[in-house]
Amino acid sequence: MVEATGLFNKLWLVPAIPLGGALFNCLLGRRVSNLVVSIVSCGSIGLAGVMSLLLFNALLKLPPAERHIELSVYNWIFSGDFRVPIDLLLDPLSMAMITMVSWVSFLIHVYSVGYMRKDESFARYFCYLNLFVFFMLLLVLAGNFLVLYIGWEGVGLCSYLLISFWYERHSAASAGLKAFVVTRFGDFFFALGIMLVFVQFKSLYFGEVFPRAHEVLTPAMATWIALLIFGGAIGKSAQVPLHTWLPDAMEAPTPVSALIHAATMVTAGVYLVARCYPIFQLTPTALCIVAIVGLLTAFISASIALVHNDIKRILAYSTVSQLGHMFLGLGVGAPTAAIFHLLTHAFAKALLFLGSGAVIQALHEEMDIRRMGALKGYIPSTCWTFLIGALAMAGIPGFAGFFSKDAILHATFVNGGMLSWLIMIVTASFTAFYCFRLFFNTFFGEKRWDSHVEHVEHPTQVMTIPLILLAGLAAFGGYMGVPHALGGADKISSFLAPVFPPAHHTDGGSPSKALEIILMAVTSLVALGGIGLAYFFYIVPGGRETPGRLQQTLSGVYKFLSNGWYFDKVYQVVFVEPFLKAADFFWQAVDNSVIDMAVRGLAGFILRCGEVVPKLQLGLVRWYALSMVVGAVIIGYFYLR
């Protein structure tokens, strides 16, 4: 670690500025105009983004071995040998994260100005949004587990506030509660993991835990710690079996969905495992479990997205699937590829969600893709930017998602085995198909709008500009990781090398460039095949009847997928209903019959005693004198015995 000097002493400003914006909107937002709220909110995130670029430039000027900057902000907890300061860590991993988080969040904030312009709770919305970014920046900059946990729980709180933002709707309130409860379940395991780290190391400071992990931890203890930490990541990043909260989170305003799915919250779990990789690499068992969970999540979620018709839920299941890709990369020993995919996915997914928001607003809150169509001629800028996002998400060569997804698939083939690679190839075909099923149904074909849609509402310029900028990132953002097999410098791997040693890059023992190119070609052909099938099903006149016939022929499979593999229904039967019945029993049998009766009985006894005392007040002097004598005798007896 290198102690912060110069510009690095201002590192604390990166999370502090968004916090200042949140406080302003909380205290003064309702007293000022929406314009002032917009300037403060967007300006605070923009300033954090500028600060991150300045720090990025300063970090690049340092030798790679010195790119670990520590800044102690405040001496927080000092109790005997237990010391936990508020300290921030800037290294290539956190640098990449704060740059992505700040700038993608900035574009989402700008878009929100137009999207939420008519909402009565404009200031409250931006207060929550700024606070969300603050906690995410604190999470990725944390220099110890306890500060990281503050950011971790903070993004959980903000997700609850934003998912249930329109709390007057029962569905939104329920979705916020569901997200809060499910992610808290995972957080319980993460908290246990932090406690176990302290028991083993007598410290929570990254600089003392990770370098000594191979000396202090036995393989069994490393496995326990890694799995407990991964338990938190499963909840926060919506991996199987704790993935069910994320599709319901679509009850939030659409820019919130973009923020949660692209820049904050769900990427926190991937970051956590990557940050703790020195512990995970000590236990092949934990890495295997991470890979299996990621593989299952990627496949299951992609299969569900094939049949959904809600535009935002399709993208939600897509996010869950892509997060599975990232965990698979971590599990097969390719953390650099996982972080690379995290970055490119943020660009494409933010673009797709914001594009879906423009579509929903254009059709006056319509979300069913079966009641859309022909929007290309009405909102062309949204159409073409959405196309770029879909191409990037599908992994078409030249777009950002191609390079990062190929790096994970390549590592899976080399280190994960043929079966895992084949499952991921099938998943890649699903991804391309559902992305373009969504695109074709929304922007092409005939009008299928309901009669209440009298005119299409065009997105404002403040909404269109972020779409164009994100489209540029989704198109060209992947060129920071062009692999050596294609003549690139793979700059992302070189930049992250001080965090992830070369042994954990995606080279997998340096297979031939020819093999890597062949794997790229297979992946590309599969993706193009998925797009072609979607084109045949939804654009070609002769193929439009095919999806309906398939739905009838494979009705059982369709029902199974449309019900999300019945995860929610199983949880309802196994956990929710028994819990509610138990709660009802304790309410009736214990609360009402025992606790309430005891409280009422005690209160009644005191009232009855109170009724006796006034009767002793007779107004007769001789009665009072007798009472005093009796009292004196009793007191004397106890003193003289």
C-alpha positions in Angstrom: 0.0 0.0 0.0 1.1 3.6 -0.8 -0.1 6.4 1.5 -2.1 9.0 -0.3 -0.4 12.2 -1.4 -1.3 15.1 -3.7 -4.5 14.6 -5.7 -5.1 11.2 -4.0 -5.7 13.1 -0.7 -8.9 14.3 -2.4 -10.1 10.7 -3.0 -12.8 11.2 -0.3 -14.5 13.8 -2.5 -15.6 11.1 -4.9 -18.3 9.6 -2.6 -18.7 12.8 -0.5 -20.0 15.0 -3.4 -23.0 12.7 -4.2 -23.7 12.5 -0.5 -23.8 16.3 -0.4 -26.3 16.3 -3.3 -28.5 13.8 -1.4 -28.4 16.0 1.7 -29.3 19.1 -0.2 -32.3 17.5 -1.9 -33.4 15.9 1.4 -33.3 19.2 3.4 -34.1 21.8 0.7 -35.4 19.9 -2.3 -39.0 20.8 -1.7 -38.2 24.4 -1.2 -36.5 25.0 -4.5 -37.5 24.5 -8.1 -37.0 21.2 -10.0 -34.4 23.0 -12.1 -32.2 23.6 -9.0 -32.8 20.0 -7.9 -31.7 18.7 -11.3 -28.6 20.9 -11.4 -27.5 19.8 -7.9 -28.2 16.1 -8.4 -26.7 15.8 -11.9 -23.9 18.2 -11.0 -22.8 16.3 -7.9 -22.6 13.0 -9.9 -20.8 14.8 -12.8 -18.3 16.3 -10.4 -17.6 12.8 -8.9 -17.1 11.6 -12.5 -14.6 14.4 -13.3 -12.8 13.6 -10.1 -12.6 9.9 -11.0 -11.1 10.8 -14.4 -8.5 13.0 -12.7 -7.6 10.2 -10.3 -7.5 7.8 -13.2 -5.0 9.9 -15.0 -2.9 10.3 -11.8 -3.0 6.5 -11.2 -1.8 5.7 -14.7 1.3 7.9 -14.1 2.4 5.6 -11.2 4.4 2.4 -11.8 2.0 -0.6 -11.7 3.5 -1.9 -8.5 2.6 1.4 -6.7 -1.0 1.6 -7.9 -2.4 0.7 -4.4 -3.3 4.0 -2.7 -4.7 4.1 0.8 -6.4 7.1 2.4 -7.4 7.1 6.1 -10.3 9.5 6.4 -11.3 9.1 10.0 -10.4 7.1 13.1 -13.7 5.4 13.6 -13.5 2.4 16.0 -10.6 2.0 18.4 -11.1 -0.6 21.2 -8.0 -2.3 22.5 -6.3 -4.1 19.5 -9.5 -3.7 17.4 -9.0 -0.7 15.1 -11.3 0.1 12.2 -10.8 3.5 10.5 -12.8 4.9 7.7 -10.2 4.2 5.0 -10.5 4.3 1.3 -8.5 2.1 -1.2 -7.8 3.1 -4.7 -6.3 0.5 -6.9 -7.0 -0.6 -10.6 -10.1 -2.5 -9.6 -11.7 0.2 -7.5 -10.6 2.8 -10.1 -12.4 1.0 -12.9 -15.5 0.7 -10.7 -15.7 4.3 -9.6 -15.2 5.5 -13.2 -18.0 3.3 -14.5 -20.3 3.9 -11.6 -20.0 7.7 -11.6 -20.3 8.2 -15.4 -23.0 5.7 -16.1 -24.9 7.1 -13.1 -24.4 10.6 -14.4 -26.1 9.7 -17.7 -28.9 8.0 -15.8 -29.4 11.1 -13.7 -29.6 13.3 -16.7 -32.1 11.0 -18.4 -34.1 11.0 -15.2 -34.6 14.8 -15.4 -36.7 14.3 -18.5 -38.3 11.0 -17.5 -39.5 12.1 -14.0 -40.2 15.8 -14.9 -44.0 15.4 -14.1 -43.6 13.4 -10.9 -44.7 15.2 -7.7 -41.9 13.6 -5.7 -39.1 14.9 -8.0 -36.8 16.0 -5.1 -37.3 12.8 -3.1 -36.4 10.7 -6.2 -33.1 12.5 -6.8 -32.3 12.4 -3.1 -32.6 8.6 -3.1 -30.7 8.4 -6.5 -27.8 10.5 -5.2 -27.7 8.5 -2.0 -27.6 5.3 -4.0 -24.5 6.4 -5.9 -22.8 7.5 -2.7 -23.2 4.1 -1.0 -22.0 2.3 -4.2 -18.9 4.5 -4.4 -18.2 4.0 -0.8 -18.6 0.2 -1.3 -16.1 0.0 -4.1 -13.6 2.4 -2.4 -13.7 0.7 1.0 -10.3 -0.3 2.4 -11.7 -2.7 5.0 -14.6 -5.1 5.4 -16.6 -3.0 7.8 -16.6 0.1 5.6 -17.5 -2.1 2.7 -20.4 -3.5 4.7 -21.7 0.0 5.3 -21.8 0.6 1.6 -23.2 -2.9 1.1 -26.2 -2.3 3.4 -26.6 1.3 2.1 -27.2 0.2 -1.4 -29.7 -2.4 0.0 -31.6 0.4 1.8 -31.6 2.7 -1.3 -32.8 -0.2 -3.5 -35.8 -0.6 -1.1 -36.5 3.1 -1.2 -36.4 3.3 -5.0 -38.1 0.0 -5.9 -41.0 1.0 -3.7 -40.7 4.7 -4.7 -44.4 4.7 -5.9 -45.4 3.1 -2.6 -49.0 4.0 -3.0 -49.1 1.1 -5.5 -49.3 -2.2 -3.6 -47.2 -4.0 -6.2 -44.4 -1.5 -5.8 -44.5 -1.7 -2.0 -44.5 -5.5 -2.1 -41.6 -5.6 -4.6 -39.5 -3.3 -2.4 -40.2 -5.4 0.6 -39.3 -8.6 -1.3 -36.0 -7.2 -2.5 -35.1 -6.0 1.0 -36.0 -9.4 2.7 -34.3 -11.6 0.1 -31.1 -9.6 0.0 -31.0 -9.4 3.8 -31.0 -13.2 3.8 -27.8 -13.2 1.8 -26.3 -10.4 3.8 -26.7 -12.5 7.0 -24.1 -14.9 5.5 -21.8 -12.1 4.5 -21.9 -10.7 8.0 -20.9 -14.1 9.4 -18.1 -14.2 6.8 -16.8 -10.8 8.1 -16.9 -12.1 11.7 -15.0 -15.2 10.7 -12.4 -13.1 8.9 -11.9 -11.1 12.1 -11.6 -14.3 14.2 -8.9 -15.6 11.9 -6.9 -12.4 11.2 -7.8 -10.2 14.2 -8.2 -7.5 11.6 -10.7 -6.4 8.9 -8.2 -4.3 6.9 -7.7 -5.6 3.3 -4.0 -4.8 3.5 -3.5 -7.3 6.4 -6.1 -9.9 5.3 -5.4 -10.6 1.7 -1.5 -10.7 1.7 -1.6 -13.1 4.6 -4.5 -15.3 3.5 -2.3 -18.1 2.3 -0.4 -18.2 5.5 -3.2 -17.9 8.0 -6.1 -19.9 6.5 -6.3 -23.6 6.1 -8.1 -24.9 3.0 -11.2 -25.7 5.0 -11.3 -22.3 6.7 -10.7 -20.5 3.4 -13.7 -22.5 2.0 -16.0 -21.5 4.8 -15.0 -17.8 4.6 -15.3 -17.8 0.8 -18.7 -19.5 0.8 -20.1 -17.1 3.4 -18.9 -14.1 1.4 -20.3 -15.6 -1.7 -23.7 -16.0 0.1 -23.9 -12.3 0.4 -23.0 -11.9 -3.3 -25.7 -14.4 -4.3 -28.3 -12.2 -2.7 -27.1 -8.9 -3.8 -26.3 -10.0 -7.4 -29.5 -12.0 -7.7 -28.0 -15.5 -8.4 -29.9 -18.7 -8.1 -31.7 -19.4 -5.8 -31.9 -15.8 -4.5 -32.6 -14.2 -7.9 -36.4 -13.9 -7.6 -36.4 -10.3 -6.2 -34.8 -8.7 -9.3 -37.6 -9.1 -11.8 -40.1 -7.8 -9.3 -37.8 -4.7 -8.9 -39.1 -3.5 -12.2 -41.9 -1.8 -10.2 -39.3 1.1 -9.7 -39.2 4.0 -12.2 -37.3 2.8 -15.3 -34.2 4.9 -14.7 -33.9 3.3 -11.3 -34.0 -0.1 -13.0 -31.1 1.1 -15.2 -29.1 2.2 -12.2 -29.7 -1.0 -10.2 -29.0 -3.3 -13.1 -26.1 -1.4 -14.7 -24.0 0.7 -12.3 -25.0 -0.2 -8.7 -26.3 -2.9 -6.4 -26.3 -6.0 -8.6 -22.7 -5.5 -9.7 -21.7 -5.2 -6.0 -21.7 -9.0 -5.6 -19.3 -9.5 -8.5 -17.0 -6.8 -7.2 -17.1 -8.4 -3.7 -15.9 -11.8 -5.0 -13.3 -10.1 -7.2 -12.0 -8.0 -4.3 -11.8 -11.1 -2.1 -10.2 -13.3 -4.8 -7.0 -13.9 -2.8 -9.2 -15.9 -0.4 -11.2 -17.6 -3.2 -8.1 -18.8 -5.0 -7.1 -20.8 -2.0 -10.1 -23.0 -2.3 -11.0 -24.8 -5.5 -14.2 -26.0 -3.9 -15.5 -22.5 -3.5 -14.4 -21.5 -7.0 -16.2 -24.5 -8.3 -19.4 -23.6 -6.5 -19.2 -20.0 -7.8 -18.8 -21.3 -11.3 -21.7 -23.8 -11.0 -24.0 -21.1 -9.5 -23.1 -18.7 -12.3 -23.6 -21.3 -15.0 -27.0 -22.3 -13.7 -28.1 -18.7 -13.2 -27.0 -17.7 -16.7 -28.9 -20.6 -18.4 -32.0 -20.5 -16.2 -32.5 -16.8 -16.5 -31.9 -16.7 -20.2 -34.4 -19.4 -20.8 -37.1 -17.5 -18.8 -36.4 -14.3 -20.8 -37.3 -16.3 -24.0 -41.0 -16.3 -23.2 -41.7 -13.1 -21.1 -43.6 -10.3 -22.7 -43.0 -7.5 -20.3 -40.2 -5.3 -21.8 -38.6 -4.5 -18.5 -38.8 -8.1 -17.1 -37.1 -9.4 -20.2 -34.2 -7.0 -19.5 -34.3 -8.0 -15.8 -33.8 -11.7 -16.6 -31.1 -10.7 -19.0 -29.3 -8.9 -16.2 -29.5 -12.0 -14.0 -28.2 -14.1 -16.8 -25.3 -11.8 -17.6 -24.4 -11.6 -13.9 -24.2 -15.4 -14.1 -21.7 -15.0 -16.9 -19.6 -12.8 -14.6 -19.6 -15.3 -11.7 -18.8 -18.1 -14.1 -15.7 -16.1 -15.2 -14.7 -15.7 -11.5 -15.3 -19.4 -10.9 -13.1 -20.6 -13.8 -10.2 -18.4 -12.8 -10.8 -15.4 -15.1 -11.5 -12.4 -12.7 -10.3 -10.0 -15.3 -12.8 -11.2 -17.8 -15.5 -11.0 -15.2 -14.7 -7.3 -14.4 -14.4 -6.6 -18.1 -17.8 -8.0 -18.8 -19.2 -6.1 -15.8 -18.1 -2.8 -17.4 -19.3 -3.6 -21.0 -22.6 -4.9 -19.6 -23.1 -1.7 -17.7 -22.9 0.3 -20.9 -25.3 -1.9 -22.9 -27.8 -2.6 -20.1 -28.1 1.0 -19.1 -28.7 1.8 -22.7 -31.4 -0.9 -23.1 -33.2 0.1 -19.9 -33.2 3.8 -20.7 -34.4 2.9 -24.2 -37.2 0.8 -22.8 -38.1 3.8 -20.6 -38.5 5.9 -23.7 -40.7 3.2 -25.3 -42.9 2.9 -22.2 -43.3 6.7 -22.0 -44.0 6.9 -25.7 -46.9 4.5 -25.4 -48.2 5.9 -22.2 -46.9 3.3 -19.7 -47.5 0.3 -22.0 -45.0 -2.5 -21.2 -46.2 -5.5 -23.1 -44.2 -6.1 -26.3 -47.3 -7.8 -27.8 -49.0 -4.4 -27.8 -46.2 -2.4 -29.4 -44.7 -2.5 -32.9 -43.8 0.0 -35.7 -42.2 2.4 -33.3 -39.1 2.8 -35.6 -40.8 5.6 -37.5 -42.0 7.4 -34.4 -39.0 7.4 -32.1 -36.1 6.6 -34.5 -33.3 7.8 -32.2 -34.5 5.3 -29.5 -34.8 2.6 -32.1 -31.2 2.8 -33.4 -29.6 3.3 -30.1 -31.6 0.3 -28.8 -30.3 -1.7 -31.7 -26.7 -1.0 -30.7 -27.5 -2.1 -27.1 -29.1 -5.3 -28.4 -26.1 -6.0 -30.7 -23.7 -5.5 -27.8 -25.7 -7.7 -25.4 -26.0 -10.4 -28.0 -22.2 -10.5 -28.4 -22.0 -9.5 -32.1 -18.4 -9.0 -33.2 -17.1 -5.5 -33.0 -19.5 -4.4 -30.2 -18.5 -4.2 -26.5 -20.2 -7.3 -25.3 -18.5 -9.5 -27.9 -15.0 -9.0 -26.4 -15.9 -9.4 -22.8 -18.3 -12.3 -23.3 -15.8 -14.1 -25.5 -13.1 -13.8 -22.8 -15.4 -15.6 -20.3 -16.4 -18.3 -22.8 -12.8 -18.8 -23.8 -11.8 -19.3 -20.1 -14.8 -21.6 -19.6 -13.7 -23.8 -22.5 -10.1 -24.0 -21.2 -10.7 -24.2 -17.5 -14.3 -25.2 -17.1 -14.7 -28.1 -19.4 -16.6 -28.8 -22.6 -20.0 -29.3 -20.9 -19.9 -25.9 -19.3 -18.8 -24.3 -22.5 -21.7 -26.0 -24.5 -24.2 -24.8 -21.9 -22.9 -21.3 -22.3 -23.0 -21.5 -26.1 -26.7 -22.4 -25.8 -27.2 -19.5 -23.4 -25.5 -17.2 -25.9 -28.0 -18.2 -28.5 -30.8 -17.6 -26.1 -29.4 -14.1 -25.4 -29.3 -13.1 -29.0 -32.8 -14.5 -29.6 -34.5 -12.7 -26.7 -32.7 -9.4 -27.3 -33.9 -9.3 -30.9 -37.3 -10.8 -30.1 -37.7 -7.7 -27.9 -36.2 -5.4 -30.6 -38.3 -6.6 -33.5 -41.6 -6.8 -31.6 -41.1 -3.2 -30.3 -39.9 -1.3 -33.3 -40.9 -3.3 -36.4 -44.0 -5.0 -37.7 -47.5 -3.5 -37.6 -49.0 -1.3 -34.9 -50.4 -3.3 -32.1 -51.1 -0.4 -29.7 -54.3 -0.2 -27.7 -56.9 2.4 -28.7 -56.1 4.7 -25.7 -52.7 5.5 -27.3 -53.8 8.5 -29.4 -50.3 9.8 -30.0 -46.7 8.6 -29.4 -44.9 10.8 -26.9 -41.4 11.6 -28.2 -38.5 11.4 -25.7 -37.2 14.8 -24.8 -33.7 15.9 -25.8 -32.4 15.5 -22.2 -33.4 11.8 -22.5 -32.0 11.3 -26.0 -28.5 12.6 -25.4 -27.7 9.9 -22.7 -29.0 7.2 -25.1 -26.6 8.4 -27.8 -23.6 8.6 -25.4 -24.4 5.1 -24.0 -24.7 3.8 -27.5 -21.2 5.0 -28.2 -19.9 3.2 -25.1 -21.8 0.0 -26.0 -20.4 0.1 -29.5 -16.8 0.9 -28.7 -16.3 0.2 -25.0 -15.0 -3.3 -25.6 -11.9 -2.1 -27.5 -10.1 -1.7 -24.2 -9.9 -5.5 -24.0 -9.2 -6.6 -27.6 -7.4 -10.0 -27.1 -3.9 -10.7 -28.3 -5.4 -13.3 -30.7 -7.0 -10.5 -32.7 -3.9 -8.3 -32.6 -5.0 -6.2 -29.6 -3.2 -5.1 -26.5 -5.8 -6.4 -24.0 -5.3 -3.2 -22.0 -7.9 -4.1 -19.4 -5.9 -7.2 -18.4 -2.7 -5.1 -18.2 -4.4 -2.5 -16.1 -5.9 -5.0 -13.7 -2.7 -7.0 -13.4 -1.6 -5.5 -10.1 -4.9 -6.7 -8.6 -5.2 -10.1 -10.3 -1.8 -11.9 -10.8 -1.1 -13.1 -14.3 -1.8 -16.7 -13.2 -5.5 -15.8 -12.9 -5.9 -14.2 -16.3 -8.0 -15.9 -18.9 -5.0 -17.3 -20.8 -5.7 -20.8 -19.3 -2.3 -22.0 -19.9 -1.8 -20.0 -23.2 -3.7 -22.0 -25.7 -3.1 -21.3 -29.3 -4.4 -18.2 -31.0 -6.0 -20.4 -33.6 -8.2 -22.1 -30.9 -9.2 -18.8 -29.5 -10.2 -17.5 -32.9 -12.2 -20.7 -33.6 -14.0 -20.3 -30.3 -14.8 -16.6 -31.2 -16.2 -17.8 -34.6 -18.4 -20.4 -33.0 -19.8 -17.9 -30.5 -20.4 -15.3 -33.2 -22.2 -17.8 -35.5 -24.4 -18.9 -32.6 -25.3 -15.3 -31.8 -26.1 -14.5 -35.4 -28.2 -17.7 -35.6 -30.2 -16.5 -32.6 -30.8 -13.1 -34.3 -31.7 -14.9 -37.6 -34.3 -17.1 -35.8 -35.8 -14.0 -34.1 -36.0 -12.3 -37.5 -37.7 -15.3 -39.1 -40.2 -15.6 -36.2 -41.2 -11.9 -35.9 -40.4 -10.2 -39.3 -40.7 -12.7 -42.1 -44.4 -13.0 -43.0 -44.2 -16.8 -43.3 -42.6 -17.3 -39.9 -44.8 -15.1 -37.8 -47.2 -17.9 -37.0 -44.4 -20.2 -35.8 -44.1 -18.8 -32.2 -47.9 -19.4 -31.6 -47.7 -22.9 -33.0 -44.6 -23.7 -30.8 -46.4 -22.3 -27.8 -49.3 -24.7 -28.4 -47.1 -27.7 -29.2 -44.7 -27.1 -26.2 -47.3 -25.7 -23.9 -45.8 -27.5 -20.9 -42.4 -26.1 -21.5 -43.8 -22.6 -22.2 -45.8 -22.7 -18.9 -42.8 -23.9 -17.0 -40.6 -21.0 -18.4 -43.3 -18.3 -18.1 -43.6 -19.3 -14.4 -39.9 -18.7 -13.9 -39.1 -22.4 -13.3 -41.6 -22.1 -10.4 -39.0 -20.7 -8.0 -41.5 -18.1 -6.7 -44.3 -20.6 -6.3 -42.1 -23.1 -4.5 -40.9 -20.3 -2.1 -44.5 -19.3 -1.6 -45.5 -22.8 -0.6 -42.4 -23.8 1.4 -41.5 -20.6 3.1 -44.0 -17.7 2.8 -47.3 -19.5 3.5 -45.9 -21.5 6.5 -44.4 -18.3 7.9 -47.6 -16.4 7.5 -49.5 -19.2 9.2 -47.0 -19.3 12.0 -47.3 -15.5 12.3 -51.1 -15.8 12.4 -50.9 -18.5 15.1 -48.6 -16.5 17.3 -50.7 -13.4 16.8 -53.9 -15.2 17.9 -52.6 -17.7 20.4 -49.7 -15.8 21.9 -50.1 -12.1 21.3 -53.8 -11.8 21.8 -54.4 -14.7 24.3 -51.3 -14.4 26.4 -49.4 -11.1 26.1 -52.5 -8.9 25.6 -54.4 -10.7 28.3 -51.5 -10.4 30.7 -51.1 -6.6 30.0 -54.9 -6.1 30.3 -55.0 -8.1 33.5 -52.3 -6.1 35.1 -53.9 -2.9 34.0 -57.2 -4.0 35.4 -55.6 -5.0 38.7 -54.0 -1.6 39.1 -57.3 0.1 38.2 -59.1 -1.9 40.8 -56.5 -1.1 43.4 -56.9 2.5 42.5 -60.6 2.2 43.1 -60.0 0.9 46.7 -57.6 3.8 47.7 -60.2 6.6 47.3 -62.6 4.7 49.6 -60.0 5.0 52.4 -60.2 8.8 52.2 -63.2 9.2 54.6 -62.4 12.8 55.9 -62.5 11.6 59.6 -59.6 12.8 61.8 -59.8 9.8 64.1 -59.5 7.4 61.1 -56.3 9.2 59.9 -54.9 9.2 63.4 -55.6 5.4 63.7 -53.9 4.9 60.3 -50.8 6.8 61.5 -50.6 4.8 64.7 -50.9 1.5 62.9 -48.3 2.5 60.4 -45.9 3.6 63.2 -46.4 0.3 65.0 -45.6 -1.7 61.8 -42.5 0.4 61.1 -41.3 0.1 64.8 -41.9 -3.7 64.7 -39.6 -4.1 61.6 -36.9 -1.8 63.1 -36.9 -3.4 66.7 -37.3 -7.1 65.9 
